[in-house]
Amino acid sequence: MPDSGPKQAPRGVVTDNLVSLQSFILEEEARYPGATGEFSWIISAVSLAAKIIAHKVRHVRLQEVLGEQGDVNVQGEEQLRMDVIANEVIMRVLGGRSSIAVLGSEEDEEPTILRRGRDGGKYCVLFDPLDGSSNLDTAVGVGTIFTILRNDPSIPGAVETVCQPGSKQVAAGYVLYGSSTIFVITTGRGVHMFELDASIGSFMLVKRDMRMPARKKVYSVNEANADGFPEPFRRYLSWAHANGYSSRYIGSMVADVHRTLVNGGVFLYPPTAKHPHGKLRLLYEANPMSFLVEQAGGTSVTADGRRTMDIVPRELHERVPLVMGSRDEVAAVLNA
C-alpha cells in the first residue's frame, strides 16, 4: 500500500527537539529582559524534590516507609510516614534557595519564614507534599501540588503574606507519581507536561499548551457521600445518570484532576453534612489546580458559582467546595 504521507500529531504533542524542564523554564524566563534566573532556581528545586519523592514512592515497601507516623497534622489527620518524608524533602530542598522568603506546607500549622524581602526573599512557595498518600498501600497514583506567589516585603507576618487570592499566583503545578512520574506546570502562559526520564534524571517536555476538551460526559466525585450533598448536586447526579455519563473516581486529587485535565470532564468536591465548608484547602490544593485548569481552557468555581481564584483567603488552612473541569461540564453542574 502506498504511503499516504506524514501523519498529523495529536494536538499539543511535542514533535520538535527534546526539551528538558530546566531548558523550558530558562526559555520562558528569556521572554522577560529583567529576569534574574531566581525563578528558574525555584522550579529546579521543586523538580529535584519530585525526583527524590518519586524514588521513595517507588520503594515504599522495600524501604518500609508505609504506614502511620503516629502523629496528627494540623488538619487533625493521621500523618503517614511518607507524608513526613515528602514534607521534609521539600522543606530541605527549597530551604536553600535564596529567593524564597516563605515556605508553607499543608502539613504544618504555620508557614516558615526563611528570609525577609530586604534579604532577597522575593517569592513564597506553598505545597501539599503528598496528596492522596492514604492510597500508597494499594499502589494508586499520588502527587505533590505546589504554587508560587510573590512576597510583599511590606507585610511582616508570614500568614498574611501568603493569604493571597489565586489570581495572584506566579506559577503552579503538580507532580503525579503513577505509572510514570509526570510534572505539569503553568506560569500563566499555558499548561505544559513533562515526564521523568529516570535513565538521565531529567523531566522532558512531552506536551506543550495542553487544552481541555470543552465537554466530556464524565464526572469525578465520591458518590458515597451523595446523601449529604446539597440538593443541586444531587439533581446534577440524577441528570448525569439519565444522560449517559460515566463515573471515574480515584480518590487522589492529583490523579483525578490530571485525568480530567487530559481527557475532559468535571471534578467535584461538594460540601457535605460532615464538611459543610468543603474539604479541599484553598491555598494548597484548590488555587494551584484552578490556575492549571483555567490556563488549559477549563473552569473552576466554588459550590455557589464563584470563581475559585477570586476568593480572598481569610485563614491559612481555609477549605472550599470545588467544581472544576471542562467549561460545558462545569456549566451543567451549576445549571442543575
Contacts in CASP RR format, 6 or more apart in sequence:
PFRMAT RR
TARGET T0000
AUTHOR 0000-0000-0000
METHOD contacts of the structure
MODEL  1
MPDSGPKQAPRGVVTDNLVSLQSFILEEEARYPGATGEFSWIISAVSLAA
KIIAHKVRHVRLQEVLGEQGDVNVQGEEQLRMDVIANEVIMRVLGGRSSI
AVLGSEEDEEPTILRRGRDGGKYCVLFDPLDGSSNLDTAVGVGTIFTILR
NDPSIPGAVETVCQPGSKQVAAGYVLYGSSTIFVITTGRGVHMFELDASI
GSFMLVKRDMRMPARKKVYSVNEANADGFPEPFRRYLSWAHANGYSSRYI
GSMVADVHRTLVNGGVFLYPPTAKHPHGKLRLLYEANPMSFLVEQAGGTS
VTADGRRTMDIVPRELHERVPLVMGSRDEVAAVLNA
9 15 0 8 1.000
11 211 0 8 1.000
12 207 0 8 1.000
12 208 0 8 1.000
12 209 0 8 1.000
12 210 0 8 1.000
12 211 0 8 1.000
13 206 0 8 1.000
13 207 0 8 1.000
14 205 0 8 1.000
14 206 0 8 1.000
14 207 0 8 1.000
14 208 0 8 1.000
18 204 0 8 1.000
18 205 0 8 1.000
19 27 0 8 1.000
19 204 0 8 1.000
19 205 0 8 1.000
20 194 0 8 1.000
20 202 0 8 1.000
20 203 0 8 1.000
20 204 0 8 1.000
20 205 0 8 1.000
21 43 0 8 1.000
21 47 0 8 1.000
21 183 0 8 1.000
21 185 0 8 1.000
21 194 0 8 1.000
21 202 0 8 1.000
21 203 0 8 1.000
21 204 0 8 1.000
21 205 0 8 1.000
22 40 0 8 1.000
22 43 0 8 1.000
22 44 0 8 1.000
22 47 0 8 1.000
22 202 0 8 1.000
24 192 0 8 1.000
24 194 0 8 1.000
24 205 0 8 1.000
25 39 0 8 1.000
25 40 0 8 1.000
25 43 0 8 1.000
25 44 0 8 1.000
25 187 0 8 1.000
26 37 0 8 1.000
26 40 0 8 1.000
28 187 0 8 1.000
28 189 0 8 1.000
29 35 0 8 1.000
29 37 0 8 1.000
29 39 0 8 1.000
29 40 0 8 1.000
38 97 0 8 1.000
38 98 0 8 1.000
38 99 0 8 1.000
38 122 0 8 1.000
38 123 0 8 1.000
39 99 0 8 1.000
39 123 0 8 1.000
39 148 0 8 1.000
39 170 0 8 1.000
39 171 0 8 1.000
41 97 0 8 1.000
41 99 0 8 1.000
42 94 0 8 1.000
42 97 0 8 1.000
42 99 0 8 1.000
42 100 0 8 1.000
42 123 0 8 1.000
42 125 0 8 1.000
42 148 0 8 1.000
43 171 0 8 1.000
43 185 0 8 1.000
45 93 0 8 1.000
45 94 0 8 1.000
45 95 0 8 1.000
45 96 0 8 1.000
45 97 0 8 1.000
46 90 0 8 1.000
46 93 0 8 1.000
46 94 0 8 1.000
46 125 0 8 1.000
46 146 0 8 1.000
46 175 0 8 1.000
47 183 0 8 1.000
47 203 0 8 1.000
48 93 0 8 1.000
49 89 0 8 1.000
49 90 0 8 1.000
49 93 0 8 1.000
49 94 0 8 1.000
49 144 0 8 1.000
50 144 0 8 1.000
50 175 0 8 1.000
50 181 0 8 1.000
50 183 0 8 1.000
50 196 0 8 1.000
50 203 0 8 1.000
51 181 0 8 1.000
51 196 0 8 1.000
51 201 0 8 1.000
52 89 0 8 1.000
52 93 0 8 1.000
53 85 0 8 1.000
53 86 0 8 1.000
53 89 0 8 1.000
53 90 0 8 1.000
53 129 0 8 1.000
53 130 0 8 1.000
53 144 0 8 1.000
53 175 0 8 1.000
53 177 0 8 1.000
54 175 0 8 1.000
54 177 0 8 1.000
54 181 0 8 1.000
54 196 0 8 1.000
56 63 0 8 1.000
56 65 0 8 1.000
56 82 0 8 1.000
56 85 0 8 1.000
56 86 0 8 1.000
56 89 0 8 1.000
57 82 0 8 1.000
57 136 0 8 1.000
57 142 0 8 1.000
57 177 0 8 1.000
57 178 0 8 1.000
58 177 0 8 1.000
59 65 0 8 1.000
60 66 0 8 1.000
60 82 0 8 1.000
60 136 0 8 1.000
60 137 0 8 1.000
65 81 0 8 1.000
65 82 0 8 1.000
65 85 0 8 1.000
66 80 0 8 1.000
66 81 0 8 1.000
66 82 0 8 1.000
66 136 0 8 1.000
66 137 0 8 1.000
67 80 0 8 1.000
67 81 0 8 1.000
67 82 0 8 1.000
67 137 0 8 1.000
68 78 0 8 1.000
68 79 0 8 1.000
68 80 0 8 1.000
68 81 0 8 1.000
69 78 0 8 1.000
69 79 0 8 1.000
69 80 0 8 1.000
69 81 0 8 1.000
69 83 0 8 1.000
69 84 0 8 1.000
70 78 0 8 1.000
70 79 0 8 1.000
71 78 0 8 1.000
71 79 0 8 1.000
71 84 0 8 1.000
72 78 0 8 1.000
72 79 0 8 1.000
73 79 0 8 1.000
73 83 0 8 1.000
73 106 0 8 1.000
73 107 0 8 1.000
73 108 0 8 1.000
74 107 0 8 1.000
74 108 0 8 1.000
74 109 0 8 1.000
74 317 0 8 1.000
75 106 0 8 1.000
75 317 0 8 1.000
79 107 0 8 1.000
80 130 0 8 1.000
80 133 0 8 1.000
80 134 0 8 1.000
80 136 0 8 1.000
82 130 0 8 1.000
82 133 0 8 1.000
82 136 0 8 1.000
83 107 0 8 1.000
83 129 0 8 1.000
83 130 0 8 1.000
83 133 0 8 1.000
84 107 0 8 1.000
86 129 0 8 1.000
86 130 0 8 1.000
86 133 0 8 1.000
86 144 0 8 1.000
87 105 0 8 1.000
87 107 0 8 1.000
87 108 0 8 1.000
87 129 0 8 1.000
87 130 0 8 1.000
89 129 0 8 1.000
90 103 0 8 1.000
90 105 0 8 1.000
90 127 0 8 1.000
90 129 0 8 1.000
90 144 0 8 1.000
91 103 0 8 1.000
91 105 0 8 1.000
91 112 0 8 1.000
94 100 0 8 1.000
94 103 0 8 1.000
94 125 0 8 1.000
95 103 0 8 1.000
95 114 0 8 1.000
96 114 0 8 1.000
98 115 0 8 1.000
98 120 0 8 1.000
98 121 0 8 1.000
99 120 0 8 1.000
99 121 0 8 1.000
99 122 0 8 1.000
99 123 0 8 1.000
100 114 0 8 1.000
100 115 0 8 1.000
100 121 0 8 1.000
100 122 0 8 1.000
100 123 0 8 1.000
100 124 0 8 1.000
100 125 0 8 1.000
101 113 0 8 1.000
101 114 0 8 1.000
101 115 0 8 1.000
101 116 0 8 1.000
101 117 0 8 1.000
101 120 0 8 1.000
101 121 0 8 1.000
101 122 0 8 1.000
101 123 0 8 1.000
101 124 0 8 1.000
101 151 0 8 1.000
101 153 0 8 1.000
101 161 0 8 1.000
102 111 0 8 1.000
102 112 0 8 1.000
102 113 0 8 1.000
102 114 0 8 1.000
102 124 0 8 1.000
102 125 0 8 1.000
102 151 0 8 1.000
102 158 0 8 1.000
102 161 0 8 1.000
102 162 0 8 1.000
103 111 0 8 1.000
103 112 0 8 1.000
103 114 0 8 1.000
103 124 0 8 1.000
103 125 0 8 1.000
103 126 0 8 1.000
103 127 0 8 1.000
104 111 0 8 1.000
104 112 0 8 1.000
104 124 0 8 1.000
104 125 0 8 1.000
104 126 0 8 1.000
104 127 0 8 1.000
104 158 0 8 1.000
104 162 0 8 1.000
105 111 0 8 1.000
105 126 0 8 1.000
105 127 0 8 1.000
105 128 0 8 1.000
105 129 0 8 1.000
105 284 0 8 1.000
106 126 0 8 1.000
106 127 0 8 1.000
106 128 0 8 1.000
106 129 0 8 1.000
106 281 0 8 1.000
106 284 0 8 1.000
106 285 0 8 1.000
106 317 0 8 1.000
107 129 0 8 1.000
110 158 0 8 1.000
110 159 0 8 1.000
110 316 0 8 1.000
111 124 0 8 1.000
111 126 0 8 1.000
111 158 0 8 1.000
111 159 0 8 1.000
111 161 0 8 1.000
111 162 0 8 1.000
111 316 0 8 1.000
112 158 0 8 1.000
113 157 0 8 1.000
113 158 0 8 1.000
114 121 0 8 1.000
115 121 0 8 1.000
116 153 0 8 1.000
117 151 0 8 1.000
117 153 0 8 1.000
118 153 0 8 1.000
121 151 0 8 1.000
121 153 0 8 1.000
122 150 0 8 1.000
122 151 0 8 1.000
123 148 0 8 1.000
123 149 0 8 1.000
123 150 0 8 1.000
123 151 0 8 1.000
123 170 0 8 1.000
124 148 0 8 1.000
124 149 0 8 1.000
124 150 0 8 1.000
124 151 0 8 1.000
124 161 0 8 1.000
124 162 0 8 1.000
125 146 0 8 1.000
125 147 0 8 1.000
125 148 0 8 1.000
125 149 0 8 1.000
126 146 0 8 1.000
126 147 0 8 1.000
126 149 0 8 1.000
126 162 0 8 1.000
126 283 0 8 1.000
126 284 0 8 1.000
126 288 0 8 1.000
127 144 0 8 1.000
127 145 0 8 1.000
127 146 0 8 1.000
127 147 0 8 1.000
127 284 0 8 1.000
128 144 0 8 1.000
128 145 0 8 1.000
128 146 0 8 1.000
128 281 0 8 1.000
128 284 0 8 1.000
128 285 0 8 1.000
129 144 0 8 1.000
130 142 0 8 1.000
130 143 0 8 1.000
130 144 0 8 1.000
131 142 0 8 1.000
131 143 0 8 1.000
131 144 0 8 1.000
131 145 0 8 1.000
131 174 0 8 1.000
131 252 0 8 1.000
131 253 0 8 1.000
131 254 0 8 1.000
131 285 0 8 1.000
132 140 0 8 1.000
132 141 0 8 1.000
132 142 0 8 1.000
132 143 0 8 1.000
132 251 0 8 1.000
132 252 0 8 1.000
132 253 0 8 1.000
132 254 0 8 1.000
133 142 0 8 1.000
135 141 0 8 1.000
135 142 0 8 1.000
135 250 0 8 1.000
135 251 0 8 1.000
135 252 0 8 1.000
136 142 0 8 1.000
140 250 0 8 1.000
140 251 0 8 1.000
140 252 0 8 1.000
140 255 0 8 1.000
141 176 0 8 1.000
141 177 0 8 1.000
141 178 0 8 1.000
141 250 0 8 1.000
141 252 0 8 1.000
141 254 0 8 1.000
141 255 0 8 1.000
142 176 0 8 1.000
142 177 0 8 1.000
142 178 0 8 1.000
142 252 0 8 1.000
142 254 0 8 1.000
142 255 0 8 1.000
143 174 0 8 1.000
143 175 0 8 1.000
143 176 0 8 1.000
143 177 0 8 1.000
143 252 0 8 1.000
143 254 0 8 1.000
143 255 0 8 1.000
144 174 0 8 1.000
144 175 0 8 1.000
144 177 0 8 1.000
144 254 0 8 1.000
145 172 0 8 1.000
145 173 0 8 1.000
145 174 0 8 1.000
145 253 0 8 1.000
145 254 0 8 1.000
145 284 0 8 1.000
145 285 0 8 1.000
145 288 0 8 1.000
145 289 0 8 1.000
146 172 0 8 1.000
146 173 0 8 1.000
146 174 0 8 1.000
146 288 0 8 1.000
147 166 0 8 1.000
147 169 0 8 1.000
147 171 0 8 1.000
147 172 0 8 1.000
147 173 0 8 1.000
147 283 0 8 1.000
147 284 0 8 1.000
147 287 0 8 1.000
147 288 0 8 1.000
147 291 0 8 1.000
148 169 0 8 1.000
148 170 0 8 1.000
148 171 0 8 1.000
148 172 0 8 1.000
149 162 0 8 1.000
149 164 0 8 1.000
149 168 0 8 1.000
149 169 0 8 1.000
149 170 0 8 1.000
150 168 0 8 1.000
150 170 0 8 1.000
151 161 0 8 1.000
152 161 0 8 1.000
155 161 0 8 1.000
159 315 0 8 1.000
159 316 0 8 1.000
162 283 0 8 1.000
162 316 0 8 1.000
163 283 0 8 1.000
163 312 0 8 1.000
163 313 0 8 1.000
163 314 0 8 1.000
163 315 0 8 1.000
163 316 0 8 1.000
164 313 0 8 1.000
165 287 0 8 1.000
165 309 0 8 1.000
165 310 0 8 1.000
165 311 0 8 1.000
165 312 0 8 1.000
165 313 0 8 1.000
166 287 0 8 1.000
166 290 0 8 1.000
166 291 0 8 1.000
166 308 0 8 1.000
166 309 0 8 1.000
166 310 0 8 1.000
166 311 0 8 1.000
167 309 0 8 1.000
167 310 0 8 1.000
169 287 0 8 1.000
169 288 0 8 1.000
169 291 0 8 1.000
169 309 0 8 1.000
170 187 0 8 1.000
171 185 0 8 1.000
171 186 0 8 1.000
171 187 0 8 1.000
171 188 0 8 1.000
172 185 0 8 1.000
172 186 0 8 1.000
172 287 0 8 1.000
172 288 0 8 1.000
172 289 0 8 1.000
172 291 0 8 1.000
172 292 0 8 1.000
173 183 0 8 1.000
173 184 0 8 1.000
173 185 0 8 1.000
173 186 0 8 1.000
173 288 0 8 1.000
173 291 0 8 1.000
173 292 0 8 1.000
174 183 0 8 1.000
174 184 0 8 1.000
174 254 0 8 1.000
174 257 0 8 1.000
174 258 0 8 1.000
174 288 0 8 1.000
174 289 0 8 1.000
174 292 0 8 1.000
175 181 0 8 1.000
175 182 0 8 1.000
175 183 0 8 1.000
175 184 0 8 1.000
175 254 0 8 1.000
176 182 0 8 1.000
176 184 0 8 1.000
176 254 0 8 1.000
176 255 0 8 1.000
176 258 0 8 1.000
178 255 0 8 1.000
180 195 0 8 1.000
180 196 0 8 1.000
181 195 0 8 1.000
181 196 0 8 1.000
181 198 0 8 1.000
181 203 0 8 1.000
182 193 0 8 1.000
182 194 0 8 1.000
182 195 0 8 1.000
182 196 0 8 1.000
182 258 0 8 1.000
183 193 0 8 1.000
183 194 0 8 1.000
183 195 0 8 1.000
183 196 0 8 1.000
183 203 0 8 1.000
184 191 0 8 1.000
184 192 0 8 1.000
184 193 0 8 1.000
184 194 0 8 1.000
184 210 0 8 1.000
184 258 0 8 1.000
184 261 0 8 1.000
184 292 0 8 1.000
185 191 0 8 1.000
185 192 0 8 1.000
185 194 0 8 1.000
186 192 0 8 1.000
186 291 0 8 1.000
186 292 0 8 1.000
186 295 0 8 1.000
188 291 0 8 1.000
188 295 0 8 1.000
189 295 0 8 1.000
190 209 0 8 1.000
190 210 0 8 1.000
190 295 0 8 1.000
190 296 0 8 1.000
191 209 0 8 1.000
191 210 0 8 1.000
191 261 0 8 1.000
191 292 0 8 1.000
191 295 0 8 1.000
191 296 0 8 1.000
192 205 0 8 1.000
192 207 0 8 1.000
192 208 0 8 1.000
192 209 0 8 1.000
192 210 0 8 1.000
193 205 0 8 1.000
193 206 0 8 1.000
193 207 0 8 1.000
193 210 0 8 1.000
194 203 0 8 1.000
194 204 0 8 1.000
194 205 0 8 1.000
194 206 0 8 1.000
195 203 0 8 1.000
195 204 0 8 1.000
195 206 0 8 1.000
196 202 0 8 1.000
196 203 0 8 1.000
196 204 0 8 1.000
197 203 0 8 1.000
197 204 0 8 1.000
210 261 0 8 1.000
210 262 0 8 1.000
210 296 0 8 1.000
211 296 0 8 1.000
211 297 0 8 1.000
212 260 0 8 1.000
212 261 0 8 1.000
212 264 0 8 1.000
212 265 0 8 1.000
212 293 0 8 1.000
212 296 0 8 1.000
212 297 0 8 1.000
212 298 0 8 1.000
212 325 0 8 1.000
212 326 0 8 1.000
212 327 0 8 1.000
213 263 0 8 1.000
213 264 0 8 1.000
213 265 0 8 1.000
213 326 0 8 1.000
214 326 0 8 1.000
214 327 0 8 1.000
214 328 0 8 1.000
215 264 0 8 1.000
215 265 0 8 1.000
215 326 0 8 1.000
215 327 0 8 1.000
215 328 0 8 1.000
215 329 0 8 1.000
216 263 0 8 1.000
216 264 0 8 1.000
216 265 0 8 1.000
216 326 0 8 1.000
216 329 0 8 1.000
217 240 0 8 1.000
217 243 0 8 1.000
217 244 0 8 1.000
217 245 0 8 1.000
217 246 0 8 1.000
217 265 0 8 1.000
218 245 0 8 1.000
218 246 0 8 1.000
218 247 0 8 1.000
218 248 0 8 1.000
218 260 0 8 1.000
218 263 0 8 1.000
218 264 0 8 1.000
218 265 0 8 1.000
218 266 0 8 1.000
218 329 0 8 1.000
219 237 0 8 1.000
219 240 0 8 1.000
219 245 0 8 1.000
219 246 0 8 1.000
219 247 0 8 1.000
219 248 0 8 1.000
219 265 0 8 1.000
219 266 0 8 1.000
219 267 0 8 1.000
219 268 0 8 1.000
219 329 0 8 1.000
220 247 0 8 1.000
220 248 0 8 1.000
220 249 0 8 1.000
220 250 0 8 1.000
220 256 0 8 1.000
220 259 0 8 1.000
220 260 0 8 1.000
220 265 0 8 1.000
220 266 0 8 1.000
220 267 0 8 1.000
220 268 0 8 1.000
221 237 0 8 1.000
221 247 0 8 1.000
221 249 0 8 1.000
221 267 0 8 1.000
221 268 0 8 1.000
221 269 0 8 1.000
221 270 0 8 1.000
222 249 0 8 1.000
222 251 0 8 1.000
222 269 0 8 1.000
223 237 0 8 1.000
223 247 0 8 1.000
223 249 0 8 1.000
225 270 0 8 1.000
225 272 0 8 1.000
225 274 0 8 1.000
226 233 0 8 1.000
226 234 0 8 1.000
226 237 0 8 1.000
228 272 0 8 1.000
228 273 0 8 1.000
228 274 0 8 1.000
229 237 0 8 1.000
229 270 0 8 1.000
229 271 0 8 1.000
229 272 0 8 1.000
230 270 0 8 1.000
230 271 0 8 1.000
230 303 0 8 1.000
232 333 0 8 1.000
232 336 0 8 1.000
233 268 0 8 1.000
233 270 0 8 1.000
233 303 0 8 1.000
233 333 0 8 1.000
233 336 0 8 1.000
235 336 0 8 1.000
236 332 0 8 1.000
236 333 0 8 1.000
236 336 0 8 1.000
239 332 0 8 1.000
239 336 0 8 1.000
240 332 0 8 1.000
248 256 0 8 1.000
248 259 0 8 1.000
249 256 0 8 1.000
250 256 0 8 1.000
250 259 0 8 1.000
253 267 0 8 1.000
253 269 0 8 1.000
253 280 0 8 1.000
253 285 0 8 1.000
253 289 0 8 1.000
256 267 0 8 1.000
257 267 0 8 1.000
257 289 0 8 1.000
257 292 0 8 1.000
257 293 0 8 1.000
257 324 0 8 1.000
260 266 0 8 1.000
260 267 0 8 1.000
260 293 0 8 1.000
260 324 0 8 1.000
260 325 0 8 1.000
260 326 0 8 1.000
261 292 0 8 1.000
261 293 0 8 1.000
261 296 0 8 1.000
261 325 0 8 1.000
264 325 0 8 1.000
264 326 0 8 1.000
264 329 0 8 1.000
265 325 0 8 1.000
265 326 0 8 1.000
265 329 0 8 1.000
266 323 0 8 1.000
266 324 0 8 1.000
266 325 0 8 1.000
266 326 0 8 1.000
266 329 0 8 1.000
266 330 0 8 1.000
266 332 0 8 1.000
266 333 0 8 1.000
267 322 0 8 1.000
267 323 0 8 1.000
267 324 0 8 1.000
267 325 0 8 1.000
268 322 0 8 1.000
268 323 0 8 1.000
268 333 0 8 1.000
269 278 0 8 1.000
269 279 0 8 1.000
269 280 0 8 1.000
269 321 0 8 1.000
269 322 0 8 1.000
269 323 0 8 1.000
270 278 0 8 1.000
270 303 0 8 1.000
270 321 0 8 1.000
270 323 0 8 1.000
271 277 0 8 1.000
271 278 0 8 1.000
271 303 0 8 1.000
271 321 0 8 1.000
272 278 0 8 1.000
272 279 0 8 1.000
275 319 0 8 1.000
277 319 0 8 1.000
277 320 0 8 1.000
277 321 0 8 1.000
278 303 0 8 1.000
278 319 0 8 1.000
278 320 0 8 1.000
278 321 0 8 1.000
278 322 0 8 1.000
279 319 0 8 1.000
280 286 0 8 1.000
280 319 0 8 1.000
280 320 0 8 1.000
280 321 0 8 1.000
280 322 0 8 1.000
281 317 0 8 1.000
281 318 0 8 1.000
281 319 0 8 1.000
281 320 0 8 1.000
282 308 0 8 1.000
282 311 0 8 1.000
282 313 0 8 1.000
282 318 0 8 1.000
282 319 0 8 1.000
282 320 0 8 1.000
283 313 0 8 1.000
283 316 0 8 1.000
283 317 0 8 1.000
283 318 0 8 1.000
284 317 0 8 1.000
286 300 0 8 1.000
286 308 0 8 1.000
286 320 0 8 1.000
286 322 0 8 1.000
287 308 0 8 1.000
287 309 0 8 1.000
289 300 0 8 1.000
289 324 0 8 1.000
290 300 0 8 1.000
290 308 0 8 1.000
290 309 0 8 1.000
290 322 0 8 1.000
290 324 0 8 1.000
291 309 0 8 1.000
293 299 0 8 1.000
293 300 0 8 1.000
293 324 0 8 1.000
293 325 0 8 1.000
294 300 0 8 1.000
294 309 0 8 1.000
297 327 0 8 1.000
298 324 0 8 1.000
298 325 0 8 1.000
298 326 0 8 1.000
298 327 0 8 1.000
298 330 0 8 1.000
299 324 0 8 1.000
299 325 0 8 1.000
299 326 0 8 1.000
299 327 0 8 1.000
299 330 0 8 1.000
299 331 0 8 1.000
300 307 0 8 1.000
300 308 0 8 1.000
300 309 0 8 1.000
300 322 0 8 1.000
300 323 0 8 1.000
300 324 0 8 1.000
300 325 0 8 1.000
300 330 0 8 1.000
301 307 0 8 1.000
301 308 0 8 1.000
301 322 0 8 1.000
301 323 0 8 1.000
301 324 0 8 1.000
301 330 0 8 1.000
301 334 0 8 1.000
302 308 0 8 1.000
302 311 0 8 1.000
302 320 0 8 1.000
302 321 0 8 1.000
302 322 0 8 1.000
302 323 0 8 1.000
303 321 0 8 1.000
303 322 0 8 1.000
303 323 0 8 1.000
305 323 0 8 1.000
305 334 0 8 1.000
308 320 0 8 1.000
308 322 0 8 1.000
308 324 0 8 1.000
311 320 0 8 1.000
323 330 0 8 1.000
323 333 0 8 1.000
323 334 0 8 1.000
324 330 0 8 1.000
END
